[in-house]
Structure formats: C-alpha cells, structure tokens
C-alpha cells in the first residue's frame, strides 16, 4: 500500500492517502484548497460547533460551513468536522452540513481544550462511550453521509479508552473511518505518539485508520506509516505555512520551497483571506498566518513584530516588500 494509492471511506473515493487534519480556527475553505493544490487527497474543516449550526448562528453557517466552488473542482472530497455531545443537536447540524455540500462528516472526540471538554464534548467523550456512539449514529442519520471520528488514545497518559471506543463506533454506529492520534489529550502535542497502539488498532479495526500525531516531515510520515500500516496519514501542525509537505510526502518533490515560492504562496493566502473575510477582517485574521511563512524565510524579529502590528492587508504587503530584495539575492 502506497500513500499515492486511492482508497475508500464508505462509498466515497479518495484519490490518495494524505489528508489535511482539522485545524481549529484555521481550516477554512482556502486552507483546505491550499492543501489540495499541493496534493492532499482529502481536506477536513476546522472544528465547528453542532449547537451553533443547530441554532443557526449566522457567522458559523455562512463562514465556517462555506465550501468554495474551487474545492469542488479540485480532486478529492471535503469533510466538515463537528463537535458536540447532544445526539439530537448533532442530527440537526449534520443535516445542515449535508445540505451545504459536504462529502463527509468528521466528528471530534479528541479535542483537549477545557472549554470544549467541560461541555461533555471533545475528549470528554472518551470516558462516555455510550454518548459517543449515540452522537456518531445521529450524525449519520441526520446527514446520510459517511461519518469519520477523530480520537485520542485517552484522556491521560497511559489510558487507551480511544482504542475501545474506536471499535464501538465502527461496530455499533457504522462509522466509516477513524482518525487516531495516539497521544493522550492531556499532553496535547508533546511527547512521542504511541505508534504501537496505533498499529494494534489498524490490525484489529474493520475500518480504515487515519494516523495523526508527530507527522511534521516527509521522513517522519514514511516511518510512521510503515510502522503502523495505517490506511492514510493526516498532516496537521507540520503543514502550517508548509503546503509543500503534501507534495513531499507524495513523492512529487524532494526539496523545500524557495524563498520566492514562500512569498508567492503567502500572497495567495492573503488574496484568499480578503475574498473570504473582506479587507478589514482579513488584515487582523492573517496575523496568525504570517509567522508560519516568515519563519521559513528567516525574517527578523522586527519584521515579524511589524506584521503583527498591521491592521490591514495593504499595510502587511508594504511591510513584506522589504523581503523582496532579500529573496532576489538568495
């Protein structure tokens, strides 16, 4: 099995086995489209509240559920990730997501953030498997779409509740695939992922397992994929400001991006942010994106600070103009 091979999630065909992970507060339509431009076979949205959709929160419905026409012409399906602990609310939200044109629904049952867990959602569902199964079943019933679930290995180090829950979700709720991050929720992104546990899940689960965690380089992906035998790999933090990682994992390029490529890609991101949010809001929103690209260019702390102080996209472009002579000389 090669990462370039096509595969299935339920009836949905995915052209390759490299997936953009759901990135909270980041994975909007243009971040998903960017990943697909560099080869991702599947892109998952940022985490969206099922309650906000159910209660028709305007920003949630118009922005977070937006699927751009270009995503439709790009290869591979689009998945919207939902979170919540109420089956009836999830059933309603999933129906809306299907109406908006998603191909797949992904459920978050691994988020470690306290404000999510204290509601009984996210990683809290690792300790409430009956509710987790009911929520997953409701998402499938409401949407009529294949459902994936993203899990952690457990809430705390040494716990493996996610392993057992994965089996129940597939066997009792008909979940079509499991995204598995073999670290506990308590450690977030620290420590070594338990790839041996992931390998045992791959071997025992009658559904595809998508591996997440620690996959920051093409080399790390290759080692983890071979070690676990996972059906697919899910790139998350390693892909921030680095869409070239998808092409590297798929063997389509060996080298990292040139400085000119980095700046051109940042230009593309800025244009899409304006298209998505308008010039004023995009100027503020993009501040989280700038360091991912500028770190790759070795930009000075002064320039980084200047960009964080900008309030508009034109002001940011003016600050970035100072980098052009540097990249031309590189």
N, C-alpha and C positions, 0 to 999 in steps of 0.2 A: 504493500500500500504506500503510494507516494502522496505527498501533500498537494501535488498538482492534479490528482485524480478527482473526478466528480463523485458525488455521494448524495444520499437522500436523507431528508428529515421528514418523516411521514411521506406524503406524496410529492413534496417539494424537492426539486433537484437543485443542488448547489454545485457550481462549476469547479470549485476546488475546496481544499480543506483548511484554508487560512481565513480566520474570522476576526472582524473588529469587535472587541468587547464593548459592553455598555459602559460608558464613562460618564459618571454623574456630573451634571452641569455642563457637559462638553459635547456629548454625542448627538448633536443636531443633524439636520439633513446634509449640510455641506461638509461636516466632518465625516459622515458616512460616505458621501460621494467621493471625497478625497481618498479614503481608503480603497474604494472600488477602482478609482483611476489608477492606483498603483497595484491592483491585482486582487484585493480581498474578494473572496467568493461570497461572503455574507457579511452584512454590517448590522449591528444591533444598536438601537437608540439609547440615549441616556434614560435613566430611571424616571418613570412617570407615575404619579400618584393615581391609583384607581379611584380614590374618593374625589380628587379634583376633576377627573373626567366625568364621573357619575353626576357630580353637581354642576357640570358644565362651566367650570372656571374658564373664562374667555382666553386668558393667556395660555393655559395648558392646552386647550383644544385647538387654538389657531397656530400656536408656535411649536409646542413640544410634539404634537402629532402631525406636524407638516411633513409630507413626503413630496419631494421636488420631482417634477417630470423627468429631470435628468437621471434620477435614481432608477426610474422605470426603464430607461434606455440602456443603462449600464448593466453589465452581466451580474447575475446573482440576485437573490431575494432580499427584502428588507424586513427586519424584525423590530417590533416595538416592545420595549421592556416595561412591565408594570410591577408595582408593588402594592401590597395591602393584605389585610388579614380577614376581610369580610367576604364570604363567598357570593352573597347577593350583589354587593357593590362590584366585585370583580366580574361577575357575569355581565352586568350592565356596561362596565368600562370596556370589557373585551369586545362586546358587540359594536361599540363606537369605533374601536381601533380597526375592526374588520371593515366597517363602513368607510373608513378613511383610506383603505387600500393596502394595509399591511399584508404581508405574505405569511408571517409567523408571529406568534406572541411568545415573549420570553418573560418568565416570572422571576423576580428577585427574591430569593430566600437565603441570601448570604450577606446582605449589607450589614456592616458592623456599626454604623453610625447610631449613637444613642437615641437621637430624636426619631429615628425610624423604628428601632428595636423596642422602644418603650410603648409603642402603639400595638405591639404584637406582630409586627411585620418584619421583613428582612430576616436577619439571622435568628431572631426570636422564634421563627417557625421551625428551626432545627430541633427545638425542645417541645414542639406542639405538632407532631406529625399528623394527627387526625385533622386539624385545621388546614395544614399544608395540603393534604390530599384533597380536601373539600374545595379549597381555593383553586387548585390546579384543574380539578374536574369542572368547576364553574367557568373558568376561563375558556376551556374547550367548548362547553355547552353554549356559552354566550356568543362566541366568535365563529365557531365552525372551522377554525384554523388549527393547524398543528401547534402544540404548545411545547416549549422548551422551559427548563427550570435551571437557574444558576444557583449552585450551592457552595458553601464552605464545608470543610471536613467536620467542623464542630464549632461550638461557641468558644471553647477554651482549649489551650494546648493539651494534646493527648486524647481529646474527645473525638469520636468518629461517628457521631449521630448522622452526619450527612451521608455516610455510606448506606446505612439502613434506610434513611428517608428516600434516597435515590431509587432504591428497589421498590418501595411502596408507591412512589409517584408513577413509576412506569407500570407496575403491575395492577394498581388499583385505580389510577386516574388516567391511564393511557398516554402519559407524557411521552413525546416523540424523541426527545434528546435531553441529555443532562450536561450542563456546563459545570465543570468541577474544578474548584480552586482548593487544592489540598494544603491549605493553611487554616488555622482557626481564625474566627472572626476577631478574637482578642488581639492578635498580633498584627492585624491589618496586612501590610505588605512586607513585614520584617521576617527574618528567618528563612530557613530552607523549606521549600514545599515538600510534602511527603509524596514523592512520585511513586513510591512502592504501594502506598494506599490507593493512589490513582490507578496503578496497573491492576490491582485486585478488583477495583470497580469495573474497569474495562473488561476484564476477563469474565466477570460474573453477571453483568447487566445486559439484558436483552434489548438494548437500545444504544445508539451512538453516544459516546462520551467526548465532550469537547474540553480539552485541557487548558487551564488558565493558571497563571502564577509563575513568576520568575522568568518569563519569556521575553527578555529585553534585547537579545541579539539573535541573529540567524543561527549562530553556533549553539546557543542555549536551546533554541527551539528544536534543532535537529537532535540533540542529545535527549531532551525530554520526550520528544515524540517517539524515538526509538525505544526508550526505556519503558514507556507506558503502553505503547500500542494504541493510543487514543485515536478515535476516528478523525479528529480535527484539533487544531490549536487555535487559541484565542489570544490575540495580541491586545494589550491594554496600555499600561503606562509607558512601555517601551516604544509605542507608536506615537506618542505625543510629540508633535513637531517633527516626526520622523516617518512619514508615509513610505519612504524608500525601504523601510524594513519589510513591508509586504513583498515587494519585488525581490528583495534579497532572500527571504525565506522560500519564495517560489523558484529561486534559481534564475531569475530574469536579469539580475545584475549582481555584481560582486562588490563593487566599490560603493562607498557612501556618496552623498551628494556633493557637488562642487559648491563653492560659495554663491555663484550665480544661480544655481538651481535652488538653493535655500531661499534666496531673496525673491526669486520668481514665484516660489510656492507661497511665501508669506504674502506677496502681492495678491495672489489668487484668493487666499484665505480672507484678506481684508476686503476684497471686492465682494465675496460671497456674504460676509458678515453685514455689509451695507445692504445688500439685497435682502437679507433675512430680517434685519432689525431696523434699518434706516440709519442715516449717517450719525445721528447723535448717540443713540443707544449703542451702536456698533463701536464707537470710539471708546466707550467705557468697557464694554464686554471683551474687547480684544486684549485688554491689559494682561489677562491670564495667558494669552497665547504667545505674546512677544518673547518671554524668556526661553520658551522651548526652541525657538528658531535662532535667537541671538546667541544662546549658549553654544550652538553648533558653529557659530562664526567667531567665537572668542571675543564678543563685543565687550567693551569696557563697562565698568560699573556705572560710570557717568551716563553712558548712553542708555543702559538699562533703566536707570533712575529717571532719565528724561522721558522715556517712553511711558513709564508708569505714571508720569505727571500729565501726560497728554489727555485732552478731553475730547478730541475729535480725530477722525481718520486722516484728514489733511495735515493736521499737526504731527501725527505719527509718521506720515510719509516724508514730511520735511525733516524730521529727526533722522529717519532711516537714510536720507540722501547722503549723509556723511559716510555711510558704509560703502557707497558705490565705488569711490576711488580705491578703497582698500581691497574690494573683491576684484577689481580690474587688475590690481597689481599682484594678486595672489597667484 
